[in-house]
């Protein structure tokens, strides 16, 4: 394995210190992913430089021209504090003719636009719940073609931001109330989709042309499922004390038949290709009581922190965290970006 010059690109507020000794878990949480990635890359023997940016692209150009990195490890999730601008950073890296990790611009663009991604999946007959979008500033009209209950959430946000138990609505009045909350409190258009009562699964995919699916992961809701809808709210995902109190855990999916696992793997690879993804991605799924699988969301830039779903499922497949990052590097180096044909 050759020693690479790698620039780890992230937000300027998330540049990790050289050491996290003495920091509390809460203090280190903000840059946990960045610190873990840098440590693993150094463990692999690579030369690593961390670059933090927020609203200026010139530092990226300078480091490419002056340091000549073999590849950019792209962890930048937003630019100018706008998540939708993430795609423009990937496009800029391609304009600079430098290899980078993660998804290509087209795949990021399609998957960040959740309604468009759902339309494409439905066109290709990949099951995903029926839905409607409620733009800000327009009257909320709930079509009769949708069946209650509905799941109302922000149309662009990730990490369960804006999602709570109140996101599950049972009638028109509740729908209007929750849509108004998303419009006013989150500041985004809202999407309402038919709620699929069932198991919360994720499946991670690695590859460009040749794809590999990692072991299917599941969220177990513990005591929460006895008192509320089993959904991954912001509190369920990020409140560690809440998770411990209710016994909420994630791990390998339990008691899945081989046939169901094959169907999920096949569906994930189809969705990956249909949405023009590359590098790595994660699909959020629902498995209902009748064994039907629905794609809820496709994330082209999932969290690869060492103890989150993606890395944990890789570990279950016998892939250590440094090995996973090396695979991601290799995929970035091998990705056939348009500029490589000239």
C-alpha positions as CSV (number, residue, x, y, z in Angstrom):
1,X,0.0,0.0,0.0
2,X,1.5,3.3,-1.0
3,X,1.7,6.2,1.3
4,X,-0.7,9.0,0.2
5,X,-0.8,12.7,0.8
6,X,-4.4,13.2,2.0
7,X,-6.3,16.4,2.8
8,X,-9.1,15.9,5.2
9,X,-11.7,18.5,4.2
10,X,-14.2,19.6,6.8
11,X,-16.0,22.7,8.2
12,X,-13.6,25.1,9.9
13,X,-15.5,24.7,13.2
14,X,-14.9,20.9,13.1
15,X,-11.1,20.8,12.7
16,X,-10.1,18.4,15.5
17,X,-7.2,19.1,18.0
18,X,-4.2,16.9,17.8
19,X,-5.3,15.2,21.0
20,X,-8.7,14.9,22.7
21,X,-7.2,13.8,26.1
22,X,-8.8,15.7,28.9
23,X,-11.9,16.5,26.9
24,X,-15.3,15.3,28.0
25,X,-17.4,13.1,25.7
26,X,-19.7,16.0,25.1
27,X,-16.8,18.3,24.3
28,X,-15.3,15.8,21.8
29,X,-18.6,14.9,20.2
30,X,-18.6,17.8,17.7
31,X,-15.5,16.6,15.9
32,X,-15.6,12.9,16.8
33,X,-15.8,11.9,13.1
34,X,-13.0,14.1,12.0
35,X,-10.7,13.1,14.8
36,X,-11.4,9.4,14.2
37,X,-10.8,9.7,10.5
38,X,-7.5,11.5,10.9
39,X,-6.3,9.0,13.5
40,X,-7.2,6.0,11.3
41,X,-5.5,7.5,8.2
42,X,-2.3,8.2,10.2
43,X,-2.5,4.6,11.5
44,X,-2.5,3.5,7.9
45,X,0.7,5.4,7.4
46,X,-0.6,8.2,5.2
47,X,0.5,11.8,5.4
48,X,-2.5,13.8,6.5
49,X,-3.4,17.5,6.5
50,X,-6.7,18.8,7.9
51,X,-8.3,21.8,6.1
52,X,-11.3,23.6,7.5
53,X,-13.4,25.9,5.3
54,X,-16.8,27.5,5.7
55,X,-17.5,30.2,3.1
56,X,-14.3,30.5,0.9
57,X,-13.1,28.0,-1.7
58,X,-9.7,29.5,-2.2
59,X,-8.0,27.6,0.6
60,X,-9.0,24.4,-1.2
61,X,-7.4,25.6,-4.4
62,X,-4.2,26.7,-2.6
63,X,-3.7,23.4,-0.8
64,X,-4.2,21.5,-4.1
65,X,-1.8,23.7,-6.0
66,X,0.9,23.9,-3.2
67,X,0.7,20.5,-1.5
68,X,-0.4,18.3,-4.5
69,X,-2.5,15.8,-2.5
70,X,-3.2,12.5,-4.0
71,X,-6.8,12.7,-2.8
72,X,-9.2,14.8,-0.7
73,X,-11.0,13.0,2.0
74,X,-14.2,15.0,1.8
75,X,-16.1,15.3,5.1
76,X,-17.6,18.8,4.3
77,X,-21.4,18.5,4.8
78,X,-22.3,22.2,4.0
79,X,-20.8,25.4,2.6
80,X,-21.8,28.9,3.7
81,X,-23.9,27.1,6.3
82,X,-26.1,25.7,3.6
83,X,-26.4,21.9,3.3
84,X,-27.6,22.2,-0.3
85,X,-24.3,23.8,-1.2
86,X,-22.5,20.5,-0.4
87,X,-22.8,19.5,-4.0
88,X,-21.0,22.6,-5.2
89,X,-17.9,21.7,-3.2
90,X,-17.8,18.2,-4.8
91,X,-18.2,19.9,-8.2
92,X,-15.3,22.3,-7.3
93,X,-13.1,19.4,-6.5
94,X,-13.8,17.9,-9.9
95,X,-13.0,21.3,-11.6
96,X,-9.7,21.2,-9.8
97,X,-9.0,17.8,-11.3
98,X,-8.3,16.3,-7.9
99,X,-9.6,12.9,-6.7
100,X,-11.9,12.9,-3.6
101,X,-13.8,10.4,-1.5
102,X,-17.5,10.1,-1.3
103,X,-20.2,10.6,-3.8
104,X,-20.1,12.5,-7.1
105,X,-22.0,15.8,-7.6
106,X,-24.9,14.2,-9.5
107,X,-25.6,11.6,-6.8
108,X,-25.4,14.2,-4.0
109,X,-27.8,16.5,-5.9
110,X,-30.4,13.8,-6.5
111,X,-30.4,12.4,-3.0
112,X,-30.4,15.8,-1.2
113,X,-33.7,16.6,-3.2
114,X,-35.8,14.0,-1.3
115,X,-39.0,14.4,-3.4
116,X,-37.0,14.1,-6.6
117,X,-35.2,11.0,-5.4
118,X,-38.5,9.4,-4.4
119,X,-40.0,10.2,-7.8
120,X,-37.1,8.5,-9.5
121,X,-37.3,5.5,-7.2
122,X,-41.1,5.2,-7.8
123,X,-40.6,5.5,-11.6
124,X,-38.2,2.5,-11.4
125,X,-40.7,0.6,-9.2
126,X,-38.6,0.6,-6.1
127,X,-41.1,0.7,-3.2
128,X,-41.1,4.0,-1.3
129,X,-44.1,5.5,0.5
130,X,-46.6,7.8,-1.3
131,X,-45.9,11.4,-0.4
132,X,-46.7,15.1,-1.0
133,X,-44.6,18.2,-0.6
134,X,-46.0,21.3,1.2
135,X,-43.9,24.4,0.1
136,X,-43.7,27.3,2.5
137,X,-46.0,30.2,1.8
138,X,-48.7,28.0,0.2
139,X,-52.0,26.7,1.5
140,X,-51.8,23.1,3.0
141,X,-54.0,20.8,1.0
142,X,-54.0,17.2,2.0
143,X,-54.8,15.0,-1.0
144,X,-57.3,12.2,-0.5
145,X,-54.9,9.8,-2.3
146,X,-52.7,9.7,0.9
147,X,-53.6,7.3,3.7
148,X,-53.3,8.3,7.3
149,X,-51.2,8.1,9.4
150,X,-48.6,10.4,7.7
151,X,-45.1,11.1,8.6
152,X,-44.3,14.9,8.3
153,X,-40.7,16.0,8.2
154,X,-38.4,18.7,6.7
155,X,-37.8,18.2,3.0
156,X,-34.0,18.7,3.2
157,X,-32.6,18.3,6.7
158,X,-30.7,15.2,7.9
159,X,-29.9,13.5,11.2
160,X,-33.6,13.5,12.2
161,X,-33.6,17.3,12.7
162,X,-37.2,18.4,13.1
163,X,-38.5,14.9,13.7
164,X,-40.4,14.1,16.9
165,X,-43.3,11.9,18.0
166,X,-45.6,14.7,16.8
167,X,-44.3,14.1,13.3
168,X,-46.8,11.1,13.0
169,X,-50.2,12.7,12.2
170,X,-53.6,11.0,12.0
171,X,-55.8,13.6,10.4
172,X,-55.9,16.8,8.3
173,X,-55.8,19.2,11.3
174,X,-52.7,17.5,12.8
175,X,-51.1,17.5,9.4
176,X,-51.6,21.2,9.0
177,X,-50.3,21.8,12.5
178,X,-47.1,19.8,12.0
179,X,-46.5,21.3,8.5
180,X,-46.8,24.8,10.1
181,X,-44.2,23.7,12.7
182,X,-41.7,22.6,10.0
183,X,-42.3,25.8,8.0
184,X,-42.0,28.2,10.9
185,X,-39.6,26.5,13.4
186,X,-37.3,24.6,11.0
187,X,-37.7,27.1,8.1
188,X,-38.1,24.6,5.3
189,X,-40.6,23.0,3.0
190,X,-42.3,20.0,4.5
191,X,-42.8,16.5,3.1
192,X,-45.6,14.2,4.3
193,X,-45.4,10.5,3.4
194,X,-47.5,7.5,4.3
195,X,-46.2,6.1,7.6
196,X,-44.9,2.6,7.4
197,X,-45.4,0.8,10.7
198,X,-42.6,-1.7,11.0
199,X,-38.9,-2.3,11.7
200,X,-36.3,0.5,11.2
201,X,-33.4,-0.9,9.0
202,X,-30.4,0.6,7.3
203,X,-28.2,-1.0,4.7
204,X,-24.8,0.5,3.7
205,X,-23.3,0.2,0.2
206,X,-19.7,0.4,-0.9
207,X,-18.5,0.7,-4.5
208,X,-18.5,2.6,-7.8
209,X,-19.5,0.1,-10.5
210,X,-19.0,-3.1,-8.5
211,X,-21.1,-2.8,-5.4
212,X,-21.0,-4.5,-2.0
213,X,-23.7,-4.3,0.7
214,X,-22.7,-4.5,4.3
215,X,-24.7,-6.4,7.0
216,X,-28.2,-5.0,7.5
217,X,-28.5,-2.9,10.6
218,X,-31.5,-2.3,12.8
219,X,-32.7,0.2,15.4
220,X,-34.3,-1.5,18.4
221,X,-36.6,0.8,20.3
222,X,-36.7,-1.0,23.7
223,X,-39.4,0.4,26.0
224,X,-40.2,3.3,23.6
225,X,-42.1,0.9,21.3
226,X,-44.6,0.3,24.1
227,X,-45.5,3.9,24.5
228,X,-44.9,5.7,21.2
229,X,-44.3,5.1,17.5
230,X,-40.9,3.4,16.8
231,X,-39.3,6.2,14.8
232,X,-35.8,7.6,14.8
233,X,-36.6,11.1,16.3
234,X,-33.8,13.6,17.0
235,X,-34.0,12.6,20.7
236,X,-33.8,8.9,19.9
237,X,-30.8,9.4,17.7
238,X,-28.7,11.9,19.8
239,X,-29.8,11.9,23.4
240,X,-27.5,9.3,25.0
241,X,-29.3,9.4,28.4
242,X,-32.7,8.9,26.7
243,X,-31.3,5.9,24.8
244,X,-30.0,4.3,28.0
245,X,-33.1,4.9,29.9
246,X,-35.4,3.3,27.3
247,X,-33.0,0.6,26.1
248,X,-32.7,2.0,22.6
249,X,-30.0,0.2,20.7
250,X,-28.7,-0.4,17.2
251,X,-27.1,-3.6,15.9
252,X,-27.3,-6.4,13.3
253,X,-30.9,-6.9,12.1
254,X,-32.5,-9.8,14.0
255,X,-34.2,-12.8,12.5
256,X,-34.1,-11.7,8.9
257,X,-34.7,-14.5,6.4
258,X,-32.0,-15.1,3.8
259,X,-34.6,-14.2,1.1
260,X,-35.5,-10.9,2.8
261,X,-31.8,-10.1,3.2
262,X,-31.2,-10.8,-0.5
263,X,-34.1,-8.6,-1.5
264,X,-32.8,-5.8,0.6
265,X,-29.3,-6.1,-0.9
266,X,-30.6,-6.2,-4.4
267,X,-32.9,-3.2,-3.8
268,X,-30.1,-1.2,-2.3
269,X,-27.8,-1.9,-5.2
270,X,-30.5,-0.9,-7.7
271,X,-31.3,2.3,-5.9
272,X,-27.5,3.1,-5.7
273,X,-27.2,2.8,-9.5
274,X,-30.5,4.5,-10.3
275,X,-29.5,7.6,-8.3
276,X,-26.1,7.7,-9.9
277,X,-24.2,7.2,-6.6
278,X,-20.6,6.5,-6.1
279,X,-18.1,5.7,-3.3
280,X,-20.5,4.8,-0.4
281,X,-24.0,5.4,0.7
282,X,-26.6,4.3,3.2
283,X,-30.3,3.5,2.7
284,X,-32.9,3.9,5.4
285,X,-35.6,1.3,5.1
286,X,-38.8,0.1,6.7
287,X,-39.8,-3.6,6.8
288,X,-43.6,-4.0,7.6
289,X,-45.4,-7.0,9.2
290,X,-46.1,-8.5,5.8
291,X,-42.4,-8.6,4.8
292,X,-42.6,-5.7,2.4
293,X,-39.5,-3.4,2.2
294,X,-39.8,0.3,1.6
295,X,-36.9,2.7,0.9
296,X,-37.5,5.7,3.1
297,X,-34.4,7.7,2.3
298,X,-31.1,7.4,0.5
299,X,-28.1,9.2,2.0
300,X,-25.2,9.8,-0.4
301,X,-22.9,11.1,2.4
302,X,-23.7,9.1,5.5
303,X,-22.0,9.5,8.8
304,X,-18.8,7.4,8.9
305,X,-17.9,8.0,12.5
306,X,-16.3,4.8,13.8
307,X,-19.2,3.8,16.1
308,X,-22.1,4.8,13.8
309,X,-24.2,2.5,11.6
310,X,-22.0,2.5,8.5
311,X,-18.7,1.7,10.3
312,X,-20.3,-0.6,12.8
313,X,-21.9,-2.7,10.0
314,X,-18.5,-2.8,8.2
315,X,-16.9,-4.1,11.4
316,X,-19.6,-6.8,11.6
317,X,-18.4,-7.9,8.1
318,X,-14.8,-8.1,9.4
319,X,-13.7,-4.7,8.0
320,X,-11.8,-2.7,10.6
321,X,-12.2,1.1,10.7
322,X,-8.8,1.8,9.1
323,X,-9.5,-0.9,6.4
324,X,-12.9,0.8,5.7
325,X,-11.3,4.2,5.2
326,X,-8.7,2.6,2.9
327,X,-11.5,1.1,0.8
328,X,-13.1,4.5,0.7
329,X,-9.8,6.1,-0.4
330,X,-9.4,3.4,-3.1
331,X,-12.9,4.0,-4.4
332,X,-12.2,7.8,-4.6
333,X,-8.9,7.2,-6.5
334,X,-10.6,4.8,-9.0
335,X,-13.8,6.8,-9.6
336,X,-13.9,7.7,-13.2
337,X,-14.8,11.4,-13.0
338,X,-15.5,13.2,-16.3
339,X,-12.2,15.1,-16.2
340,X,-10.2,11.9,-16.3
341,X,-11.3,11.3,-19.9
342,X,-9.5,14.3,-21.2
